[in-house]
Amino acid sequence: MIFNDNLTRPDKIAAIPITETAPRKTAQVFLPNGRVFEGPKGATIEDFFKAAYPENNPPLMACLVNKQMRELTYHVYTDLNVEPITLAHSDGLRIYRRSLSLLLLTAAEELFPDIRIIIDYGLNFGAFYFEISNHPPLTKENLQALRQRMRALVKADIPIKKERVSLPEAEAHFQTKSWDDKLRLLKTRRKSYLTLYTINHTKDYMQGYMLPSAGYMQLFDVNRYGDGYILQYPRSGSYHKLRPPVEYPKLVSVFNQAREWMEALEVYDVGKLNAIVKTDKIRELILVSEALHEQHTAQIATLIASLDNRIRMVTIAGPSSSGKTTFSKRLAIQLRSNGLRLMTISLDNFIVNRQDTPRDADGDYDYESLYALDLDLFNAVMLKLINGQAVTLPMYNFYTGQREWGDTMTAPAETIFIIEGIHGLNPKLVAQIPPEQIFRVYVSALTQLNLDNHNRVPTTDTRLLRRIVRDAAHRGYTATDTITRWPKVRQGEHTWIFPYQENADVLFNSALLYELVLLKPMAEPLLQQIEPGKPGHQEAKRLLSFLQWFDPLPNANFIPDNSILREFIGGSILRDYTP
């Protein structure tokens, strides 16, 4: 073994100049691009970012400090590695929307003191749908006044103040405001404090990080939309402008239906759900929720059966983790009960050979693309089947990435072909099939249950939690795997699914009122395994923070074995059923 003599003999060490000095009164911030900024200790990240990014494009929303998310008001007392979070990031967009909601509440409260704002759900073009109570419908003049007041607060750059209060203090504040929804929510609070944010005199709980001041919210609008109103905000893909409103009458009707179901079950928010979870009434809630699903599925089947035998194809589409597979099987059973012949055709078998698969912007195979399918082959096969001709079905080998060929077959007359896949509503998928022979169903988990009147439960989060639980239980993927893949899945949805949802003849809402109390104890251990600083940790932390408000379901055995949720938690009686 060879030793370095200089390391073992102090008399050989070269002199290193070390001197005593005064403590440094400054701190340094190290940015991802290698730049370093120095300023007085106690300065905020906002102060550093104003020097580092004077153009503020894309607009800065927050930051990662040593891989942990922090607000721009975070004070710097030591040297830090800091990464900006902008409006082009999903986390930045959430912060913008959350802060914008408080801005809306503030302006509305100042103009119409007794008004109640209920922020209901999100719309794909970039807006929250909201309703009001305790006030007549807002006129065109009312909306203009509301818009102008919000802009005045932005122009004045009113600070968004943050304070941590005890639960009794929070309760007293909510009682003063008569916010029963928040009082119900507080009953499940496991920490001894609550963080509140204030603009002027409007103080509220907002689930998550916020902006430092109103001046950051330069882009928004409020308008009438159907029977309610919309608060518009930019999307991450077009953060410099608002997208024009799009009418979604079918989607809105589904949300309205979900609200009716909630009212029938007397579950208005998470606080109310938690109160039911602790009683025997939870069984009734589960059974009635499932019965409503079955009832709607039966109605869809009856509608298809009533169309004079002209329907030859039912296409079922929807975003990831919507429960399309289970829904398609439950629909098939209902169609069978109407005396119809069925055959399932898998779109997976029409995937092009791997070398012909489109690639995304990162150079990866884009299996979300419509053009990952051989459209000409699919249309040719389906036309032959519909016309009673013999056809050899393709089979895709996922291991080799190549097409193979299966059996040659014909279909009996009047057979209805069930096609389930993300592109089922895209007209290009069935360009050669007579449109009058197609019945289209859109399936998505359109969560209507919110934390309270001002804090939404995003439909995306519900689907992500479903997928995390399913991937871990049945596909061998970790929560990190699922979370890191999710942005590309979402990108594919916005490109290939959401633009076509109004093409559906029927929309089916696969969300269940009780599902997050079921998924909570299954998802939390998976999310907690993601260590700080590792990929997906920040998203896991956000989901855990959101799940803290739900009381867990005491017994998963309450769930029927044909429930859509069995597709994700396991134990489905429909798993091996093929129509």
N, C-alpha and C positions, 0 to 999 in steps of 0.2 A: 504494500500500500504506500502511495506517495503522498506526503503532506506538503502543503504550501507553508514554507518556513515563515513567511511574512504574517500568516494568520495565527501562528502559535507563539511567536516571539515578539512581545510588545516593542522591543528596542529596534525592530526592523520596520515597524509601521511608519509610513511617510507622514509627516506632520500635516494635519488637517486643521485649518483655521476655524476655531470655534470660539465665539465671543459672547458675552452676556449682552442682552439687549432688552429694550422695553417691549411690553406686549403690543402686538400689532392691533391697530384700531380699525383695520379694514378687513374685509372678507372678499374672497374671489369666487366668481361663478364661472364654471367651465361649461361651455356649450358644445353640442354634438359636432359642430363644424370645426372645432379646434380653437375657436376664439375664447379669450378669457377677459372677463370684466371685473373690475375691482371697485368697491365702494365702501362706505362706512358700515360698520356692524349695526344691525337693526333696520337697515334699509329693506324694503320689500322686493319680492321677485318682480313686481310690477315696475319698480324703479329701475331695476337692471334691464328689464325687457324694453323699456322705453329708449334706453341708450343702445341696446343691441339690435333692436328691430324698429327703427323709427318709421319705416313705411307701413308696418302693421298689416302685412298682406301675405298670407291669409290672416284675418283678425285673430289675435291671441286671446285664449279663453282661460287657460290654466297652465300647469306645468307638472313634470315629473321631477321630483327632487330625490336623487339617489334611488330612482326607480319607483318612488311612491308618489301618488298624485297629491298635489297641493294646490290651494287656491292662489291667485296672484297676490293676495294680501299676506302671504307667508313671509315672515321676517327672517332675514339671513344673518346669522351670528358666527358662522364658520364657513370654511371653503366647501363648496357644493358642486356636484355634477347636476346640471339642470337641462331638461329637454322641454321645449315649448309644446303645448297642446293648442291647436288652432281650430278654427271653425271648419276646417277641412277634415278633422278627425271626428269619429263618432262620439268620443267622450266630450269633445269641445261642443259639438252640436247639442248634446244633452244639457250641458251647462247653460248654453244660450237659451234653449227652450224653457228650462226651469226658471231662469232669471226673468225671461220675458213673461212667463205666467205671473210672477209676482208683480211685475210692472203693470200688467193688465188689471190685476186685483186692486193695486194701489189707485190707479186712475179711476176705476169704476167706483171704488169706495168713496173717493173724494168728490165725484160728480153726483153719485146716486147712493147716499149713505146707507140705505137699507137693502141694497141689492145683494143677491147671492149669486155668485158665479160657480157653475159646475163644469169643470173641465172633463170632457167625456172620453174622447178617443182621438187617435191621430189619423190623418188622411195622407195618402201617398205623395201628393204634390207638394206637401210641406205645410201642414196646418193642424192645429188642434180644433176639433169641434167642441163648442161649449154652449151651454144653455144658461138661462137666468131664472131666478125665482124672486118673490117678494118685490116685484117691480113689473109694470106693464112692458110689453114688447118694445125693444129699442127701435126708435124711428131712425130714418136716414140722418136726421139732425143729431139725434143722440149718439149714433155711431161716429159721426164727424167730430163731435165734441170729445168723445172717448179717444179717438185717434189723435186729436190735437193735444189733449192732456198728456197722453203717453209721450208724444214727441217733445212736449215742453219739459217733461222730466228727463228725457234723454239729453236735450240741449243743455239743461242745467247741470248735467252730470251728477245727479243726486247720488250720494254714496249708498251702497247696500250694506247696512250694518249687521254684524254677526254677534250673537251673544248666546252663552250657554246658561240655561236656567234650570232650576230644580223642577221635578215633575209637578209638585203642588203649585209652583208659579205658572207653569204652562197650563195646567188645568184651570187655574183662576182666569187666565187670559182667554182661553177658549170658552169658558162659561160666560164671560162678559160679552163675547161675540156671538153666543148661542150657536157655536159650531159643534153640534152633537156628534157629527161624524168623526171629528178629531178627538173628542172626549172618549168615544168608544175605542178609538185606536190606541189611546194612551193606556188603556187597561191591559194591553199586552206588552207594554214597554218594559224591557228587562234591565235597562240601565237607569240610573238614578237621576239622569238629566236629559234635557232635550235642547237641540240647537235651533234657535229661531233666527230668522232674517227679517230686516226691516227696511222699507223704503218710505221715507217721510214718517207717517204715523201708522202705516199698515205693517203689522207684524204677523208672521206666519211660519209654520213648519214647512220646509221644502226638502224632499228626500234626495239629498246629494249636494254636491259642491255648487257654488254660485260665483257670479262675477263680482268685481269690486264696486262697480257703480253702474248707473243707468246709461252712461255715455257709451258703453260698449255695444248697446243694442240699437244700432243704426238702421237695421233693416227689419221691417215688420209691417203688418197691416191688419185691420179688423174689418170684417164684412159680414153681411147677411149670407146664410147658407141654408137652404131648405127651411125647416122650422126653427132653426137655431142660428148660430153664428160661428165664424172661424177666426182664429188668431193665426195669421200666416207668419212663417219664418223661412229662412233660406235652408236649402238642403246642402249636405256636405259636398255633393258633386257640383253644385252651382251656388257657392256661398256668397257670391257677389250680386245676386239678384233673387227676386221672388219668382216662383213659377206661377203661371196663371192658374186660377182655380179650375178644377175638373169636376164635373157632375158625376157622382157615383150613386145613382138612385138605388141600385140593387144592394150595394154594400151598406148604405145607410139603413135600408129596410131591415137588413140582418142585425145591425146594431140595435135598432128599435125593437126587434123581436127579442133580442137578448135582454134588453131592459124590462120588457114585459115578463119574461121568465123570472128575472130577479125579483120583481115586485110580487109575482105570484108566490115565490118562495120566501118572501120577506127578508131577502139578503141584499142590502144596499151598498155595503162596503166591507172591507176586511175586518173591521171591528165587530160588525154584526156576524160575520162568518165565524170568527173566533169564539164568540159567545155560544154559537150553535155546536161547534166542535166539542165543547165540554159537556154536552148533554146527549141524551139518547136520540134527540131530534136529528142528529147528523145522519143516521141511517135513512130516515125519511128523505132528507135533502139529497142524499146520493141516489136513492131509488127514483125519486121524482125527476131529478136531473137526467138520469139515464132514460127514463120513460119519455121525456120530452125529445131526446135524441131519437129514440125508436119511433116515436110518433111522426117526427119530421121526415125520417127516412121512409116510412111507410107512405107518407103523402107524396113524396117524390116518385116512388115506385108506382103508385096509383095513377099519377099524372102521366108517366111514360106509357103505362098500359092503356090509357084512354086515348092515345093518339092514333087510333085506327090502324095499328100494325105497320105504320110507315117508318117507325124508328128502327134502324138496323145497327146503330152504333151509339154507345154511351161513353163519352170521354169524361174522365174524372181528373181534374188538375188542382194544383194548390202548392203552396210553398213547403219547404222542408218541415218535417215533424208535425204536419197537420192531421195525421191519422188517415191519410188517403187510402192506405191498404185495407185497414179495418172497415172504413166506411164502404169501400167498394164491395167487400164481402157481405156486409150487412144489407146493402142495397140489393145485391144479387139474390139473397135469401128472400127479400120482400118481393122482388120481381118473380122469383120462382113461385111464390105463394099466389101470384096473379096468373099463373099458368104459362109463363113465357119461357122459351128456350134461350139458353145463355151459353156463351163461350168467352173465356178471358184470353186476351192477347197481350203479351208483355212487350212494351216498347223497348225494353233492354235488349231484346233479341234483334233489334234493327240498328244497333250501334254500328257505326262504320269500323273498318279495320283500324287498329291503333295508329298506324302510320298516317292514316287519313283524318285523324281526329283534329279538330281545330285547336289552336293554342291561344291562351289568354295573353294579356299584356306582359306577364312575367315569364312567358315561354312555357308554361305548364299546360298539360292537356286540359282542355275546357269541356268537361263532360256535361256542364250545365247548358251548353249551346244547343240550339235547335239543330244545328248542322253537324252535331255529333251523331245524328241519326241519318240513315239512308232513306230520305223522304220518298224518292221515286220507288224504291223497293217496297216500302210500307204501303203506299197507295196502290201499287200493282197487286200486292198480296190481298189487301182488303177488298178491292174491287172484285177479284176472282171469288173470294169467299162469299161476298154479298150476292154474287150472281150464281152461286151454286157450283162453281167450277173447282176442279182439283187444283191444289196448290201445295208446293213443298215449303214448309215453314223454315225460316232461318233460325239459327241458334248462335248466340254470341258466347265465346269462350273467354271468360274474364282472366284466366291464367295466361293464355297465349295472346290475347288481344286480337284474335282473328275470328272471322265468321265461319261457322260450320252449318251443316244442313241436317234437318230432322226428318220427320215423317211427312209423307204426302197424304193429304186429307181433303175432304169436302165437308161443308156444313149443311145441316138440314135447312129447308126453307124456313124463312121468318126467324132464323136465329138472330139474337141480339148480341153483338160483340161488345164486351166491356174492355175499355182501354184506359189504363190508369198510368199517369205520368205527368211530369211538370209542364209539358207542352200541350196538354189536352185541349186548351182553349185557343191555341194559336191557329189561325186559319191556314197557314202554310203547311201545317202538319197534315191536313186532310184536303189539300187543294183540289184533288181529283174526285173526291167523294161528294155526291149531291148533298148540299147543306141541309135540305129538308129531311134527310135520313139520319141526322146526327142530333143527339140530345147531350147538352154540355152541362156539367156540374162543377162548380168551384167549391173546394173545401179548404177552410182555414180556421185556425184557432183564434177567433176574434174575441179576445178577452174583454169583458165589459166591467168586471169587478175591479174597482180601484181602491187604493189605500184609503183615500178620503176624497172630498170634492175637489181638491187642488193637486193631488198627486196620483198620476196615472200608473196603472200596471201595463206596461207596453206588451202588445201581442207578441212582439219579437222575443221578449224575455221568457214568456211562457213556452214558446216553441224551442228556444235554446235549452231550457231546463229539461224539457221532454227528451231532447236529443242527447244531452249529457248523460241522463239516467239510462236511456236505451243503449247508447254506444258503449257504456261501461258494462252493462249487464249482458249484452248479446253480441257485441262486435269487437270486444277486446281493446277499445280505445280509452285513453285516459281523458279526464276533463280538459287537460292541456291540449290534447289532440283535437278535441271537438271545438274548443274555443278558438284556437288558432286557425282552424279551417273555416269557421263561421263567417268571417268577412267576405270570403269569396262566394260562399253560399248565398249570402245576402245580395251581393252584387249580381249574381245570376238571377235572383228573384226579381230584382228591379228591372233587369233587362228582358227576361223571358217569361215572367209570370204576371206580375202586377199590371202591366199595360193591357192585358187581355181579360182581366177578371170580369169586366162588364159584358163580355161576350157570352157569359154563362146564361143558360136558361134558368138555372136555380143555383143559389148559394147556400151551402150548408156550413153552419158554425159548429166546429168540432170542440170548442172550448167547453169545459164543465166547471160550474161554479166552485166546486170543492177541490179541484185538481192540485192547486198549489199547496194545500195543507197535506195532500198525499205525497207530492214530490219533494217537499221540504226535507224530511228525514233521510231521503235517499240521495238527494243532491248535495246536501251540506257536507257530508264526509268526503265526497269526491272533490268538491271545491276547496276544502281545507287542506287537501294534499298538495296544492300548488304553492310552492315556497315563494317568499318575497324575492323579487328580482327576476323570477323565472317567467318565461312567456305565458301569458294568460293570467298572471297573478292579479293584475289590476282589475280585469273583468270579473274574476272570481270574487275579489273583495267587494265589488259593486253588487254582485248578485247575492252574496251573503248578507250584506247590509240590508238589501231589500227583503230577503227571506226572514230576517229577524222579526218582522211584524206578524208572521203567520204562526199560529199554534199548530203543532203536528197532528195529523190524523192518528188516533190511537191504534187503529187496526186496519191494515190494508186488505184483510180478508173481506171487508165490507163491499169491495168493488166487484161488480158482476163480471163473470168470466168472458162476456162478449163486449165489454166496455172498450171504447177507443183507447182508453188509458192503458189497457192490458197490452197494447202494441208496444208500449214503452217500458212498463214495469214487469212484463212477463205474465205467464199464466193464461194466455188467451185461448179460448176454445176454438177460435177461428184460425189459428196459426197455420194449420195444415189443410185448411179447407180451400178448395179451388173450384169455382163455379164451372 
